[in-house]
Every structure is written in C-alpha cells, then in structure tokens.
Amino acid sequence: MAKFTNRYIIIYSIIMIAVVAILLTLGATALKPFQDKNKKNEKIGYILRASRVNFDTKNAEDTYKQLLIKEIAINEKGEIIAEYDYNNGLKGEVRPFDIDVNAEVKKFKEGKPYILPIYLIKADNDTLTVIPFYGMGLWGAIWGYVALENDLNTIHGAVFDHKGETPGLGAEISGLPFQEQFIGKQIFDENNNFTSISVIKGGVKHSNIAEIHGVDAISGGTFTSKGLDNMLIDGFHMAMPYIEQHKK
C-alpha cells in the first residue's frame, strides 16, 4: 500500500508540474505581444524625450510616426546599410529600431564590425540626429539617447535610464535636473576636435574642462557617473564615422 501511495504521489506531482508548466507557457505566450508593445513604446518614449517632444504616452507611436524622418543603421565606416520610414518601409535587411544596441556596443569594444541605429527626427525647422547609448553603472546596465542638432555638434536634449542604480544617488541620472544639464553642450571644441561630454565629479566649475563640454556628476554617484561618462565616449565614437561625414 505504501508503494502504491508513493507511486501515486509521484505521478500526481509529475502531472501537476506538467500542467503548471503548460499554463505558464500559455500565459507567457499570451502576454508576449503586450510585453513587446510596452518595450516598443518605452523605446519610442526615450527617443521623443531626448528630442524634447511633448507627447501622450498612450499615443507615443503616433507622435513618432509624425516626427520620424527616417531610421537608419550605419556600420563602423559610417555607411548607411539600412533605412526605414513609415511611408516607404524598409530598405536593407534589418529595421534599425530592432537592433540590439547592447550587443553592438560589445562588438565595438571587442574591435569587431558593428552596426548602430540612428533616428532622424523633425523638430521645427531642424533635423535632430538621435543616437542610442548603452553602458554599465555601479549595479547594472545604464542606457540613454542623445539628440544632436543639425550641426551634429550641439546637444538638443538627452535622456538616461538604468536597471538598478541606487535611489537618491546613481539613479538620479534618470532625473530631469541631471539630464537638462546636457542641453546646449557641444561634443566638438573650437578646433573641431571631438571632446565628448565629460561627467565631472565635483562639478564643471571646479575642473579644467570648458563648461560647454561638461556636466556636473551625480553627488554620491561616482561609479554611475563614471559609467555614464564612458558610455557617452563609446557611443559617440561608434557614431563618429557617420557624424564626420555629415557634420556641417
């Protein structure tokens, strides 16, 4: 009887595990379209916020459609290898929006060929060039988008976010007071040399960096600020072959 009971328990357990696994799989499959849509809307929101566009989160994609001139993907030589817009569809093998920037940053750091998505956005009489960035903070991934004005030098806007930085410290990179420092900064000096935007511990005014090329680091968020500084350098270097070819 004991053997029968144990066998029954084992069979019952196996059946229950299988049923739960099937239900979880079905649930994940059913939810995936909603998760994908949320991720898409989140990315669109970043691009629009970097472009300093007012939009309703419920209609973010509609705003994006209206303002998007073109999504492009460039290779390490700055050559455009793919284009996408809502009117003419896709030219090339990959929609730039779908490129995994994290994976491409890893390729760049390893000295391998990479591709980078760039978003051209209408803003009044200007064309903004929005570049994505990806790096590491203190506790995990950080990322962002920077919109350059038509001169491909002046920053129109920037937005940054993180996976798990410390609230009140490194997490402040996602706040407006930090991000708004980037508006009007320039990534080239008066001699047309690339400078990036330095994130300076202790503040720009107490450094030897020209104010137009630097922002104040997060107080108490040294590692996150340094990670963001490195992220900007890597991202701008990835986009630089394209920038150099198109900069006025």
C-alpha positions as CSV (number, residue, x, y, z in Angstrom):
1,M,0.0,0.0,0.0
2,A,2.9,2.3,0.8
3,K,4.5,1.7,-2.5
4,F,1.2,2.4,-4.3
5,T,0.8,5.6,-2.3
6,N,4.3,6.8,-3.1
7,R,3.8,6.0,-6.8
8,Y,0.5,7.8,-6.8
9,I,2.1,10.9,-5.2
10,I,5.0,10.8,-7.7
11,I,2.6,10.5,-10.7
12,Y,0.3,13.2,-9.3
13,S,3.3,15.5,-8.8
14,I,4.5,15.0,-12.3
15,I,1.1,15.7,-13.7
16,M,0.7,18.9,-11.7
17,I,4.2,20.1,-12.7
18,A,3.3,19.5,-16.3
19,V,0.0,21.3,-16.0
20,V,1.6,24.3,-14.3
21,A,4.4,24.4,-16.9
22,I,1.8,24.3,-19.7
23,L,-0.2,27.1,-18.1
24,L,2.9,29.3,-17.6
25,T,3.9,28.7,-21.2
26,L,0.5,29.6,-22.4
27,G,0.4,32.7,-20.2
28,A,3.9,33.9,-21.4
29,T,2.8,33.4,-25.0
30,A,-0.4,35.3,-24.5
31,L,1.4,38.2,-22.7
32,K,4.4,38.4,-25.1
33,P,2.6,40.8,-27.6
34,F,1.7,43.1,-24.8
35,Q,5.3,43.0,-23.4
36,D,6.7,43.6,-26.9
37,K,4.4,46.6,-27.4
38,N,5.4,48.0,-24.0
39,K,9.1,47.7,-24.8
40,K,8.5,49.4,-28.2
41,N,6.6,52.3,-26.6
42,E,9.3,52.7,-24.0
43,K,12.0,53.0,-26.6
44,I,9.9,55.4,-28.6
45,G,9.3,57.4,-25.5
46,Y,13.1,57.7,-24.9
47,I,13.6,58.9,-28.5
48,L,10.9,61.6,-28.2
49,R,12.0,62.7,-24.7
50,A,15.6,63.1,-26.0
51,S,14.1,65.2,-28.8
52,R,12.2,67.3,-26.2
53,V,8.9,66.5,-27.7
54,N,5.7,66.7,-25.7
55,F,3.6,63.6,-26.2
56,D,0.9,61.5,-24.7
57,T,2.3,58.1,-23.7
58,K,-0.8,56.4,-24.9
59,N,-0.2,57.9,-28.4
60,A,3.6,57.8,-28.4
61,E,3.9,55.8,-31.6
62,D,1.5,58.2,-33.5
63,T,3.7,61.1,-32.5
64,Y,6.8,59.1,-33.5
65,K,5.2,58.4,-36.9
66,Q,4.5,62.1,-37.5
67,L,8.0,63.3,-36.5
68,L,10.2,60.5,-37.8
69,I,12.1,61.4,-41.0
70,K,14.0,58.1,-41.1
71,E,15.6,55.4,-39.1
72,I,19.0,54.5,-40.4
73,A,21.6,51.8,-39.5
74,I,25.2,52.6,-40.0
75,N,28.3,50.3,-40.0
76,E,31.7,51.0,-38.4
77,K,32.6,53.0,-41.5
78,G,29.6,55.3,-41.2
79,E,28.0,53.8,-44.2
80,I,24.2,53.6,-44.2
81,I,23.3,49.9,-44.5
82,A,19.6,50.1,-43.8
83,E,16.8,52.6,-43.7
84,Y,13.2,52.6,-42.5
85,D,10.3,55.1,-42.6
86,Y,6.6,54.6,-42.2
87,N,5.9,55.7,-45.8
88,N,8.4,53.7,-47.8
89,G,9.0,50.8,-45.4
90,L,12.4,49.1,-45.1
91,K,15.5,49.3,-47.2
92,G,18.0,46.7,-46.1
93,E,17.9,43.6,-44.1
94,V,17.2,44.9,-40.6
95,R,14.9,47.6,-39.2
96,P,17.2,50.0,-37.3
97,F,14.7,50.2,-34.5
98,D,15.1,46.4,-33.8
99,I,18.9,46.5,-33.4
100,D,20.2,45.3,-30.0
101,V,22.4,48.3,-29.1
102,N,23.9,46.4,-26.1
103,A,25.2,43.6,-28.4
104,E,26.6,46.1,-30.9
105,V,28.4,48.1,-28.1
106,K,30.1,44.8,-27.0
107,K,31.2,44.2,-30.6
108,F,32.6,47.8,-30.7
109,K,34.6,47.2,-27.5
110,E,36.0,44.0,-28.9
111,G,37.1,45.8,-32.1
112,K,34.7,43.9,-34.2
113,P,32.4,45.3,-37.0
114,Y,29.2,46.7,-35.6
115,I,26.0,48.4,-36.7
116,L,24.3,51.3,-34.9
117,P,20.8,52.6,-35.2
118,I,20.3,56.4,-35.6
119,Y,17.0,58.2,-35.6
120,L,16.4,61.4,-37.7
121,I,13.6,63.4,-36.1
122,K,11.8,66.6,-37.3
123,A,11.9,69.5,-34.8
124,D,10.5,72.8,-36.2
125,N,13.0,73.7,-39.0
126,D,15.7,71.5,-37.7
127,T,16.6,67.8,-38.1
128,L,17.6,66.1,-34.9
129,T,20.0,63.1,-35.0
130,V,19.2,60.8,-32.1
131,I,21.9,58.4,-31.0
132,P,21.4,55.5,-28.6
133,F,23.9,54.6,-25.9
134,Y,24.4,51.6,-23.7
135,G,26.8,51.0,-20.8
136,M,27.3,49.8,-17.2
137,G,26.7,51.7,-14.0
138,L,27.5,50.6,-10.5
139,W,24.9,47.8,-10.2
140,G,23.9,47.1,-13.7
141,A,23.0,48.4,-17.2
142,I,22.6,52.0,-17.9
143,W,21.4,53.4,-21.3
144,G,20.3,56.6,-22.9
145,Y,19.6,58.7,-26.1
146,V,21.1,62.0,-27.1
147,A,19.7,64.2,-29.8
148,L,22.1,66.4,-31.7
149,E,21.0,69.5,-33.6
150,N,21.6,70.0,-37.3
151,D,25.2,70.9,-36.8
152,L,25.9,67.4,-35.3
153,N,27.7,69.1,-32.5
154,T,25.2,70.8,-30.2
155,I,23.1,68.7,-27.9
156,H,19.4,69.4,-28.2
157,G,18.3,67.0,-25.5
158,A,19.3,63.9,-23.6
159,V,17.6,61.1,-21.6
160,F,19.2,58.4,-19.5
161,D,17.9,55.4,-17.5
162,H,19.1,52.5,-15.5
163,K,18.4,49.0,-14.4
164,G,19.2,49.1,-10.7
165,E,21.2,52.1,-9.6
166,T,20.8,53.3,-6.0
167,P,17.8,55.6,-5.4
168,G,18.9,59.1,-4.5
169,L,22.4,58.5,-5.8
170,G,23.2,56.9,-9.2
171,A,19.5,56.6,-10.0
172,E,19.5,60.4,-10.4
173,I,20.8,60.0,-14.0
174,S,17.1,59.4,-14.9
175,G,16.0,62.7,-13.4
176,L,15.4,66.0,-15.3
177,P,17.9,68.1,-13.2
178,F,20.8,65.9,-14.4
179,Q,19.6,65.4,-18.0
180,E,18.8,69.1,-18.6
181,Q,22.5,69.9,-18.0
182,F,23.2,68.4,-21.4
183,I,21.1,70.9,-23.4
184,G,23.3,73.2,-25.4
185,K,26.5,71.4,-24.7
186,Q,28.8,70.6,-27.6
187,I,30.8,67.5,-28.4
188,F,33.5,69.2,-30.6
189,D,35.8,72.1,-29.5
190,E,36.6,75.2,-31.4
191,N,39.3,73.4,-33.4
192,N,36.8,70.7,-34.4
193,N,38.3,68.1,-32.2
194,F,36.0,65.6,-30.6
195,T,35.7,66.1,-26.8
196,S,32.5,64.2,-25.8
197,I,30.6,65.5,-22.8
198,S,32.5,64.9,-19.5
199,V,30.6,64.0,-16.4
200,I,32.7,65.7,-13.8
201,K,33.0,64.7,-10.1
202,G,33.0,67.9,-8.0
203,G,31.4,70.0,-10.8
204,V,32.4,71.6,-14.1
205,K,33.3,74.9,-12.5
206,H,36.0,73.3,-10.3
207,S,37.6,71.5,-13.3
208,N,39.8,72.3,-16.2
209,I,37.0,71.3,-18.6
210,A,35.2,74.0,-20.6
211,E,31.7,74.4,-19.3
212,I,30.3,73.8,-22.8
213,H,31.9,70.3,-22.8
214,G,31.0,69.1,-19.3
215,V,28.2,68.5,-16.8
216,D,28.2,68.0,-13.0
217,A,28.3,64.4,-11.9
218,I,25.7,62.9,-9.6
219,S,26.6,63.7,-5.9
220,G,27.4,60.4,-4.3
221,G,27.0,58.5,-7.5
222,T,30.7,58.4,-8.6
223,F,30.6,54.9,-10.2
224,T,27.4,55.6,-12.1
225,S,28.6,58.9,-13.3
226,K,31.9,57.4,-14.5
227,G,30.0,54.6,-16.2
228,L,27.8,57.2,-18.0
229,D,30.9,59.2,-19.0
230,N,32.4,56.0,-20.5
231,M,29.1,55.2,-22.2
232,L,29.0,58.6,-23.9
233,I,32.5,58.2,-25.2
234,D,31.9,54.8,-26.6
235,G,28.5,55.8,-28.2
236,F,29.8,58.9,-29.8
237,H,32.9,57.0,-31.1
238,M,30.5,54.5,-32.7
239,A,28.5,57.2,-34.4
240,M,31.6,59.3,-35.2
241,P,32.2,57.9,-38.8
242,Y,28.7,59.0,-39.7
243,I,28.9,62.3,-37.8
244,E,32.2,63.2,-39.5
245,Q,30.8,62.6,-43.0
246,H,27.6,64.6,-42.4
247,K,28.7,67.4,-40.0
248,K,28.4,71.0,-41.2
